[in-house]
Amino acid sequence: MNAVARRPTLAITTGEPAGIGPEISIRAAWALRAQANCVLVGDAAFLAMTAGAIDPAIRLSAVSLQALRYSGLPHFGPERITVVDVPLAEHVVPGTLNAANGRAVLDILDAAIEGVAAGWFDAIVTAPLQKSTINDAGVPFSGHTEYLAEKTHTPKVVMMLAGSPGEHQPYLRVALATTHLPLKDVPGAITQDTLAQVLDIIDHDLKTKFGIAAPSILVTGLNPHAGENGYLGREEIDVIEPALKAAQARGIDARGPFPADTLFQQKYLKDADCVLAMYHDQGLPVLKHATFGRGVNITLGLPLIRTSVDHGTALDLAARGLGLADCGSMEEAVRVAMHMVQARRAHP
């Protein structure tokens, strides 16, 4: 089997154990096991118990990190799912957070990162975690994205969400120039230098991780009506337009700035590979309205492929029992990671 056809090996980190992460990870891994070698990373005993309650037909086989380091990742074929055992400190009560397990959640992420570096895994797919649990465990933690950037020594990353509104509908990708900032801090965070970095990362990763030879990027303005020629703000004139001209001079097809309230129409998006929005709630409400439950969070700029779900831990659902969580976003995150791995293999 050639490298392009070989099933991608994906590390699925199971996230906050008291949330829906373990269930949706198991369900997605089992549903897509013929297409990808989905390796669960988490507490093997807890995952085996959960899998048995979901469906007795699900087969899991545990392996320790020590065994991986000694002999590499075993391949069982699509008949069973490998679990890299990262034990929790205490028993899990679904829906109830426990700070004693906070450090183990980070150990799960560390194992996945180590596995990519060692060549065990082609990519990482992350289930949602609870930031408060990790902080309550005494570890300052602001999120998956920031943690992965720190651990891989990546100075700048870009958040992108992607998804399709439905079957046979065009794929929509929305990247963000700024992420989790108070609205009052957004204008100051948007500079020609930061936009240059963001555009370079988007262009590079669309080429190398998505296999798009000549990406087309549409860029929103910051202000209503893209500033109305300066009457509603000068950020478009003073910052965004010069950054786009500089990017075009570097060979990047980035156009704009366009008014955000009218840009998200099919007549504009049909030939675009990505929209770059200036802030979180400018671009993501549109995408989540169109794709929620099927959307995927993708971190650009990392030296590895990382996708995730577009939702949180849903502790309330986990507390009510198995079978209530929708694993559609997790399945789509697995599919996107798989396609990104294949695109990178085809266009190294």
N, C-alpha and C positions, 0 to 999 in steps of 0.2 A: 504494500500500500504506500503510495507516495505521500510526501509531507502535507500537500494540500488536502488530500482526501482523508488523512488520519483524523480520527475523532479528537477535537480539542479537549485538553484536560483542564477543567475549571475547578478552582478552590471556591466552595460556597461556605462563607463564614456565617454561622447560624445566629449571630446577633444576641440580643437580650434574651436570656433563657426563659424569663417569665412572660415574654410577649409572644407574638405569633411567628417570630422568626424561625424557630425550629420546625414548626409545622409546615410553613410555606417552603422552606428549604428542602425538606424531605419530599414533599409532594412534587415540587418542580424537578428535583434531581431524578426521581423515579419516573416521572412522565417523559422526561427528555433523555433518558439514559441511553437510548439507541443512537442519538445524535451527538451527544457529548459525554465524555467521561467526567461526570460530576462527582467531585470528592467533597464530602461534608467535613467541615472542621468545627469540632465542638466536643462536648462531653459524650463519649460513646455510649455509656450506660443509659443516660437520660434520652439520647436520640433513639436508641434501640427500643426503649419503653414507649416513646412517642410513636415511632414507626409501627410498632405492633398494634397500638390502639387505632392508628389511622387505617391500616390494612395489613392483615397478617401475611399477605403475600410479599410484602416489601422485605428484601434481604439486604442487611448491612453487614459489613466485615470491618472490624476495628484494627487499626495499626497505630503503634506509638510513634512519637516524634523520634525517639532514639532509634527505632527500627528503620525509619525513613533515612535518617542520617547515615546509617550503616549500609543499607542495601537498596535504597531508593524506593520509589512508589510501586507497590504491587498492582498488577492489572488483572482484574477479575472478569473483564468483559461486561456486557450490559445486563447480565443476570443478577448482579448485586452491586451495591454502592459501597465504595470505600469510605470509611470514617477515620479521619486523623484525630486521635483521642487527646483532647485538652480538658482535663478534669475540672469540674467546678468545685468550689470549696464547701458548699452546703446544698441541701435538698432544695429543689425548685417548687415553689407554689405558684401555679399559673395566675398571672394578673397581679402578683405581689412582688414588688421590687425588694432586692436584698443586696445591700452594699458589699456583703462578704463575697459575692460573686463578681464584683466589678473588675477586679484585676484579671480574672480568668477571661473576661470578654476581650481585654487587650491582649492577653496571651494568645487567644484565637487569631486575632489580626496579625500578631507577630509571626505565628506559625505560617499563615498564608503568604506573608511577605517573604519570609525565609524560603518557602517552597518555590516561589517564582524565581528568586535569585539562584536557587539550586537547580532549577530546571525541572522540578517535579510538576509544576503547574504552568499553563500558558496564560492564565488570567485569573482575576479575583472577582467574584460576585458576592456582594455583601447584603445580608439581611439587616433590617433596622436594629439599631441599638438605642439604649437609653442613656443619654449623656449624664443625667443626674446620678445614676447608679455608680458610674465610674468616678465622678467628682466626689461623691459621698464616700468612696473607698479611699480617698486621699490622693487621687491622681488628677491633676488639672487636665481637663479634656474638653475641647470645643467641637469635635466632630470627626467623622471618618476622614473627610477630605484633608483636613489640616493634619491629622495624625499620619496619614499615608505620605503626605508631602514631607513632613518632618523626618519620617523613618527612611525615606528614599532620597533625602537631601535635595529636594526639588524646590527651587526658590519661588516659582510662580506656577499656580495651577488655575484652571478655568473650569467652572461648573457648566455642564450642558445637560439639558433634559431633552429627550427625544421620544417620539412615538407616532403611531398612526391613528387617526380618528376612527378607523374601521377597516374591514377587509377591502382590499383593492383601492384604498385611499392613499394619497401621497404621504410620504414620511416627512415629519416636521422635526427639525432640530433647532433648539433655542439655547444659545450660550449667553452668559452674563458677564458684563464688564465689571460689575461689583456684585457681592452676594449678600451676606447677612450684616447689613449696615443700617443704622437709623437713617431715615430719609434725609434728615438735615445734613448728614455727613457725605451723602452721595456726590454732590457736585465737586467737592474738594478732592474726592478720591479718583475722579476721572481726569486724567492728564494725557498729554500727547504720548508721554513715555509709557504709561500703563496701557493705553490703548494699543500702542505698537506691540507690546509684549503679548497682549491678549490676541490680537489679530495674527501674530506670528505663530502662536501656539495652535489656534484654530486651524489655520491653513496647513501647518505641518501635520497635525494629527488627522485631519480629514484625508490627507494624502497617504500617510503611512499606516493608519489604523482602520481606515474605512475604504481604502483603495480608490479614492476619488482623484483622478489625475489632475484636474483643474478646478478646484472648488470655487463656488460662487457664494459670497457672503453679503447679505443685506444688513445694514446697520441702522438702528433707530436713532432718532434724536433724543435728547434728554428732556427738553421742554415740550409743552403742548404745541402741536403744529410744527414741530422741529424748530421752535424758536421764532417763527413768523418773521424771518429776516432781521432778527435782533430785537423785535418789539416785545417778545416774551422770554428773553434771555439770550445771552451771547455765547453760551457754551458750544453751540453748533458751529458758530463762525470762528471762535477763537481756539477751540480744542479739537472738536470731532472732525471737521472738514480738513484741517491741516494733517491730522493723523491719517485720514483716509488717503490723501494725496501722497503722503510718504509711503504708505503701504502699497499703493498702486505702483509707485516707483520701484519698490522691491519685488514687483511681479505678482502681488496678491490682488485677486479680483474682489475687492471690497467696495461696495457702493452705498451711498447715502449722504447725509443722514435723512431718513424718511420719518414722517410722522407715525408714531407707534399706533395711533388709533385707527389708521387706515392700511397699514402695511400688511397685516395678517389676513390677506385675501388671496384666493387661489391664483388670480391673474398676476400677482406679484411673486408668489411663492413657488409657482410651478417650475421655474428654472433656477431656483436657489437651493443651495445645499445646507445653508445654515442662516439663521437670523441672530445677530448680536444685539441684545437689549442692554440698556445702560444700568438697569437695576432689577432686583429680584421680582418685585410685584409689577413691573412693566411687561415682562415677557412670560412669566410662568403662569399667571391666571389663564391666559389664552391657551397655552399648551395643556394645562391640567384640565381645563374645561373640555378640550377636544379628546384627550387621551387618558383620563384618570382611570386607574386600574390596569392600564396597558403601557403606561409611561415608564421610562427608564432614565435613571440618573447616571451620567457618565462623567468621569473626571478626566479632563484633558491636561496634557503637560507632564504627566507622570511617566517614568521610564517603563511602566507596566500598564496593562489594560485592567481597568476597574469599572464595573458597572454595578448598579444598585437599584432598589425599588424606589417608587415615587411616593412612599407613604411611611408612616411611623410604626411603632411597636404594637399599637392596638391592644393595650393591656386589658381593656374592658372585654374585648372579644375572647382573648386568651382565658380570662377568668371564667367565662361561660362554657368553655369546653372546646374540644376539637370539632372541625367540620364547618365552622362559621367563617373562617378567614378565606379571602379570595387570593389565590396564588397567581393570578394573571400577570401582575407586574413582575413577580419573581421569575416566572417562566419567560417573559419577554426579556428580562435582564440577562438570563442565561442565553437566550437566542442571540441577542445583540453581542454579547461577549464572544460567543462562538463565531459569529460572522466577522467580528473584528480580528479574531485570531486567524481565520482563514484568509482575510484580506491582507493581513500582514505577511502571511506565508507566501501569498501569490505575488505581493509587491514588496519584497524585502528592501 
